[in-house]
Amino acid sequence: MTLQIANLAGDGIGPEVVDQSFAVLDAVAPAVGLDYARTDFPFSAAHFLDTGHVLTDEDIATLRGYDAIMLGAVGGQPNDPRLAGGVIEKGILLKLRFDMDQYINLRPVKLYPGIDTPLKDKTSKEIDFVCVRENTEDLYCGLGGIMRKGTPHEVANQTMVATRHGVERCVRYAFETAKARKAAGYRGHLTLVHKTNVLNFAGETWLRTFNEVAEQYPEIETGYHHVDACCMFMVAKPEVYDVVVVPNMFGDIITDLGAAIAGGMGIASSGNLNPDGTGPSMFEPVHGSAPDIAGQNIANPIAAIDSMGLLLREVGRIKGNDAAVKAGDKIGAAVQTVTPNFAGKSLDRSGYSTTEIGQMVIDVL
């Protein structure tokens, strides 16, 4: 079968790093017998500023025909008033996540060889876990409003949403992830992160659902941490985590903390998954568009290349495409072979060009 990939390269350094991820895919595909097709789409902040076009329902219908979406990075110049109000974030990123029902945000947190961590005494064995973040509910649903705006009596509210359906499917996915990791030699431990002592309505739904689903997975050890305690553990004892399941808002925070302890945004990959296959999943490096260095061939493409590996592994599993899974595994292993080249260097000022780093990975493959 041919894997159909929609490419939204985006803004700034997005096209540069995504091009390297596809160059790596071109190198590995023949070795594993993978057929794929790439289709480029212009959706981005620059496209919006030129045309006033973000993403329509017709665009969503077109993208539904693809197996996966590769996203570079979207965003224009900081403080551009034309992009105020999150027009790009809401109009592209959140619209894709919600309309495609990408209800899982998957963020591996792994310290790679040669990458420096701010946690100087920690090793790659101690920083190696997965965050499963619910991706379509919580505070990001957009429920709320402002009354008496601009007056001394202004009132704003934002509603945290937790449905049993949304919570349970996320929790169940997290248990399956822990089960798969246990089979691969990991601990098989799952930690729920919330703030149930204060957010006792939404938190109670999460905790009760978690405990009920846990009964169906007796082989998986479980635990619970308040989100503030989780932040402390991630810095002081990240080795306590194997798989973490977390609601949307808290997940947005702790996954970036996870990226920081694993070496920074320049190494972090992510996937927005529709595990049911009813719509395409979307994969992206979590760094920004970095317009200040765009077009200079100095952006590090490792996060984008690793995101391509994640795309192939996850979509390969969802679609039953063994060649894609093999390609993703090979890319992931090649990235870890290349990262020692950055030892003692800043990821974003490594001394290597964007194309040189891409070629390093290709040479390993």
N, C-alpha and C positions, 0 to 999 in steps of 0.2 A: 504494500500500500504506500502511496505517496503522502508524506506528511506536509500538510499545507500550513505555512507560517505567514501570518500578516506582520509586516514590519512597520512599526511606528517609531522611527528613529528619533523624532522630536527635535529639540532645540540644543543650541550650544554644542557641547562635546558629544551629545547623544549620537549623531550620525557617525562620528569618528570611532567611538567605542563599539557601537553596534556593528559597524562594518568589519571590525576585527573578530567579533563573535561569529559572524557568518563566514569569514575566511577560515576560521578554525573548523567550523562545521563542514565547509567544503573539503578540508583536508581529511577529516575523519570519516565522512559518509561513505566513500567507496570501500574502505577497509571493513566495514560492518554490513555492507549491502543496504544502506539506507537511501531511499529516494525521498527527496523533499523539493518543495517549490516555495519560493519567496515572492511575496507581493508587497510592494511599498505603498504606504499611505502617507498623506501630508499632514495629518492632524497634529497640531502643535500650537504653542503660543505665537510663533511667527506667522503661521498660517491664519490664525485668528486675527492678528493685527492687520494682515494683508486683505483678508476677505470677510471678516466678521463671522466666520464659520467655525463652530466648535465641533460638536458631534450631534447629528440628528438621529431620529429613529431609523431613517433609511440607511444611514451609515452603520448603525448597530446591526440592522438586518443583513447588510453585506458582510460584516465581520463575523457574523454567526456561522458563515460557511467555512470558516477556517478551524483548524485543530488547535492552534495556539497563536498568541500574540506576543511578539518581542517588542518591548518598549525601551527606548534609550533613556531620555530624560526630557521633561517638559518644564518650561518656565522661561520668562524673559528677563530683562534687566530688573534688578531689585528696585522696588518702589515706583515702578512704572504705573501711573494712575489708570492707564487703560486696562490693566490686569487686576485692578483692585477687586476685593470681594471674593477672591478665590475662583474667578471665572474659569481658569484653566483646570485647577484642581477638581472643582465640582463638575465642570463641563466635559472633562475627558476622563480623569482617573476614577472619580467616584461613579460617574455614569457607566463606565465600563464594568466596574466591580458590581454595581447593583443590577444593571440590566442583564449582564451575563451570569448573574448569580454566582459570582466568584466568592463563595462564602468562607473560604479558608485563605488566610495569609500565612504562608509558610516561610519562616526565617531561620535557616541554619545558623548557629553561632559556633564557629569552630576556629581555633587558632591554628593557622597554617605554618609550616616550617619556614623559618627566616623572617616571619612577621613579628614586629615588636608589639607587645601589649603594655598598657599602662600598669598592669598588675605584674610587676617585675619578677615576683617569685612564683608565678603560675606557669604551667606547662600546657602543651597541647592535649595532654590526657585530662587535665582539669578544666579546660575550656572547650567543651565539646557537647553541645546540647541543641535541641530544636524547639523553637517557639511556634506554637499553633495558635494563631490569633483569629478570633471570629471577625469577619470582614464586612458584614452587611447590616449590622444592627447597632445598638448602643447609642452613644451621643452623635454618631455620624449620620443618623437617619434624617436629620434636618428638622425635627419637630421642635417648635419653639417660636419665639417672637419677641418683639420689643414694643412696649407701650410707652407713650409720652416721651418719645425719642427726642433727645436734645434739651430736655427740661431737667430741672433739679429733682424731679420725681420720676425719672426714667426707671422702667422695670424691664429686665431681660430674663428670659428663661430658656433653658435647653433641656430636652427630655431624654433620659437614658432608657432605651428600649431593650427588653430581653423577652423574647418569645420562647416558649417551650420548644417549638419546632427548630428555631434557629440555634438555640443553646445545645439541644440534644445532638443535632447533626455535627456540630463542631466538636463537642465532647467525644462523640463516638469516633470521629476521625482521629482525634488525639490518642484515644486508646488503641486504635489500629496502628497508629504510628509507633507507639510504645511497644506494641506487640512485634512489629516488624523489626524494630531496633533490638529487641531482646533476642530475636532469632539470629540477628547479625552479630551478637556478642556483647551488646550493651546491657545496661542494668535492667531495663524494663520497668522504669519508674515514671509516674506521671504526677505532676504537681499542678493543682488548680491555683490560679492567682486571681484574687478579687479584693474587695474591701467590705466583707460581709458584716463587720461590726458597726458600720455606719450606713452603708447602702443595703439595708436589710430587706428591701423588696426585690430588686434585681439580683442582689447577691444571694438571697435565699433560693431563688429559682435556679441559679447556677449551681449552688452547693448541693441542693437536693437532687437535681438532675445528674450531677457528677457522681454522687454516692449511689444512685439507682443504677446507672450504667456500669459503675465499677463492679457491681455484683455479677455482671456477665463476663468479666475479665478477671477471674481470681488469680491468674498468673501474674498480673501487673500490680506492683506496689504503688500506693497512692499517698499523696500528702496535700496539704493546703498551706499557702502563705498569703498573708495580706500583702498588697502591692508594695507598700513601703518597706516591709521586711524583705520582700523579693529584691528590691533595689539594693539593699544592704548585702544580701547574700550573693548577688551577682558580682559585687565588687570584692567582698571578703572571702567568699567560699563558693565560687561558681561551680565547683565540682559536685555540689549537692543536686544539681539539675541534670536530668536526662531528657525528658520532654516536659514542656510547660504549656498549659492551655489557659487562655486568657481572653477576656472580652476586648472589644475593639479599641476603646480609648486607652485603657491601661496597656494594651498590647502595643499600641503605637509608641508609647514611651519606652517600655522595657526592651523592645526589639532594637531601638536605636542605642540604648545602653549596651545591649548585647553586641552590636556592631562595634561600639567603642572599645570594649574589652577584648574583642577579637582582632583589633588592629585599625579600626576606623571604617568610615563609609566607603573608602576606596577599595575595600576587599569584600563588601557585603553584597550578597545576592538575595533575591526574594522571588516568591511566586504567589500569585493571586489565583487560587485554584477553584475550578468547578469540578469537584471529584466525581460528580454524576455524569459528566460528559454531555450535559444538555446545552452547553455553550463553551466557547474556547476559554482556556486558562491563559493568564497573562504573566509574563516574567520580566523582571527589570532589575538593574543595579539600583541600589537605594540612594546613591549620591545624586546631587542636583545637576543642573545643566551647565554650571560653571562658565558663564558667558565670557568671563575675563580671560580664559585660556583657550577658548574655542578657535579652531582653525590653525593651531600652532603645532599640532602633532606631538603634544607633550602629555596629554591626558592618559592616565593608566587604565587600560581596558580590562584588567583582570576581573573586576566585579561583573562586567558585562559578559565576558567569556564564561565565567562560572555560572552566571544566570542562564546562559545557553545550555550548559551542562544540566542544570536543574530542569530547564524546560524539556529537554530530551528524556530525562529519567522519569519525570512525573507524567508528562503527556504520553510517553511510551507505555507506562503502566495503565493509564486511564483508557487508552485506545488499543491496548494489547499489541503494541508494536515493539517486538523484542529488539529489533535493530536500533531503534531510537534509544532504548534503555542502555544498550551496549555502547552506543556513541556517547551518551551522557556520562556513563561511568569512565570512559576513556578520557573525556575532557576534564572531568573532576580530578582524576589521577594526574593528568598532565599539568594542571594548574598547580597542584601541590609539589610537583617536581620543579616548577619554575620559580615559585615564591622564595626559595633560598637566595635567589639573585638580588632580592631586595633587603637582605640582612643588613642592619645598621643604617638603612636609608629611609627617607620619607617616601611613602607610597606615591604621593602626588608630585614629588620632586626626586624621582629615582635616578635620574640621569639617562634613562632609556626613553626612546620615543614611543609613541603609541604603536606604530607599525613594528618596531623592533620587538616589543613585548609580545605582540600577536605572533610574530615569527618564532619567538622562543617556544611558545606553546605548540605551534605547528611542527617545529623541529623535534620536539619530544614525541609527538604523535607519529 
